[in-house]
C-alpha cells in the first residue's frame, strides 16, 4: 500500500510541476513555435489514469481562423486521432 501512495504522490507532483513545462504558453505578443508534423507528443488526458496516457506522432496540423495551429492529427499505436493542441505536450520536436 505504501508503494502505491508514493507512486501516486510522484505522479501528482509530476503533473503539477513538470508537465506544465512541456506545454509552456507564452503571452500572445511573444512568438513561439507551433506544433509541426512529425513532432512526438504526449496526449494529456486529465480524466485518464496516467498509465493510459499515450505517446504519438503528429501526422497533420489544422490552423484556426487566426492562423495558429489549434488541432492536430496524432498517430498512436492504436490509430490516428484529432486532438486539441492544448491537450498535447511535445516530447521531441521534429526539427531536433
Secondary structure, DSSP 8 states (H G I E B T S, - for coil): -HHHHHHHHHHHHIIIIIHHHHT----TTS------TT-EEEE--TTS-GGG-EEEEEEEEEE-TTSSEEEEEEEETTEEEEEEGGGEEEEE-TT-
